[in-house]
């Protein structure tokens, strides 16, 4: 594009069709940065005003497509061209010197004008500044510079002045137009200008009725009592609170304000300041509503008012860990239901018995959660929260929560995939080095080395990381890994939503013979691998988002019939199947749930072992293990609403329906990671209550996730479902 051109146009196509809402970005380092979006015809006009000739970067992003990155060239085609460079705010003259325009502040303009053309300007240069938005007032908008030779640059004169109006007193986006003119030409540049503003909050009122203050020390305001308040004001805005003062006014009935004014000075964004003690006396009765108002004023004539009463807010309940991390802990709680709750204060201490200290001098606003960042890994802390109302009253503290950071992340992690995914990861050693690779589904199938790098470059693109294959599109369930041909190297199995297909790959990225196979509907169920027909070779079983359960041999041929459909249940099968020998006869059964509330156990010949109606959607994957000492295997599944049910795998002799088992007081049935005593949940670490935990393991040369081993007896319940898989 020409240096003097005000813009350039672009047309974006994806697969030959116009791409609407494509993101177009153009930038020239240190000179210009612009963003535009395409219309329905794929067209966009990008306003672009670089300050010099040469290359600039150009990028286009279309959802569902790889980004496009290129460079374009700015060419000189005018004798002179005036470019505005490094424009900004210079508020050291008339302002607070933070190089940010604040609401109510007058400032000069920083930056320079460069002659980016090929010849000198025609005489001296005139600069005019105009306000494009009503929140700005140009108090001195004309200045001059001497003539500029080609390539020369002149600093914007100090005499230019702009004022950001005090009203509205909120952070906002404004705009200016700068016109640079000589005797032969004129160049116009529109520049955005961010205006920051303070936003004050009464964070605490520091109520004190001690005898030293003139009160009786019982913690409440009583009739005929003199008390002191120390008001903490917080600036939760983006701008400096300049010259803050505090005034007590509008006392309630029989309330006397003895000290009414305090000065705080300047208040930085995110900081707090506390007044000196101000005295208030109650009369013969204490008003039920507001005792008085606190008004905070700044030097730009902004005011904030807060009503102070004698009622404390309630207590936050159900404090819980929301998201733990290796360097942070996110906690949440149930919001206090009161109309005047302004926020929450969070307290923290190490889990060593020490006193809790305030973590949030500026209360947490609007949402009942807080992320505590910058913590060391594997460290335990205690947390508590209180509610603060609009008058600065702080309520009682919550029950304490103990939470811990996790272990540190490995080098190279985390890594990003191309879309949000519900797929769980599958771990499998694909090269025999005793270190598992990480397999996960997203918009494509991904496989990462233990250090987070590509296993194979499946999309032949050096920009992306981890894409193993682009054959399947949108893989919402967990992939599986199993040695299908007995060579000691696992194959990878995945099922897709968009293609309604199941595919198998060798570890080197090539397709396994006989695959992929097509289903009648999208797949949400994760594939399971195990020998279901007793021929000594592994089979692949997966549910479909229609009323079909599929099963194929390792070579892709159907276990029964011609289409791969093994069984047609009532309801769709988004539950991932489990494969186990339920009755100990040496033949494995298949257990799965359906959307109609049924839980089935079937044989490979499609005959039904049992059909249990559990009511409601069954999307969870069943687990099979020994819950009753001396018995066979039991099946557990999560029902709708989160309840867990356990059932006999076969039931008493002669019965085809399973029995429901109930936990008793002798079983370890507390849920891991939940508050003590808050719920009952099966403990899967010791399913047979032997006192010796069972360990999921993958024997070398076996199918990944195949055996749940009992370490003290060596007896295993075969279950081919990969640990952690399922939607």
Secondary structure, 3 states (H helix, E strand, C coil): CECCCCEEEEECEECCEECCCCEEEEEECCCEEEEEECCCCCEEEEECCCCCCEEEEEEEECCCCCCEEEEEEEECCCCCCEEEEEEEEECCCCCCCCCCEECCCEEEEEEEEEECCCCCCCCCEEEEEEECCCCEEEEECEEEECCCCCCCEEECCCCCEEEECCCCCCCEEEEEEEEEECCCCEEEEEEEEEEECCCEEEEECCCECCHHHCCCCCCCCCCCCEEEECCEEEECCCCCEEEEEEEEECCCCCEEECCCEEEEEEECCCCEEECCCEEEEECCCCCCCCCEEEEEECCCCCEEEEEECCCCCCCCEEEEEEEECCCCEEEEEECCCCCCEEEEEEEEEECCCCCCEECCCCCECCCCEEEECCCCCCCEEEEEEEEEECCCCECCCCCCEEEECCCCCCCCCCCCCCCCCCCCCEEECCCCCCCCEEEEECCCEEEECCCCCECCCCCCCCCCCCEEECCCCCCCCCCEEECCCCCCCCEEEEECCCCCEEEEECCCCCECCCCCEECCCCCCCCCEEECCCCCCCCEEEEECCCCCEEEEECCCCECCCCCCEEECCCCCCCCCCEEECCCCCCCCEEEEECCCCEEEEECCCCCEEEEEECCCCCCCCCEEECCCCCCCCEEEEECCCCCEEEEECCCCCCCCCCCEECCCCCCCCCCCCCCCCCCCCCCHHHCCCCCCCCEEECCCCCCCCCEEECCCCCCEEECCCCCCCCC
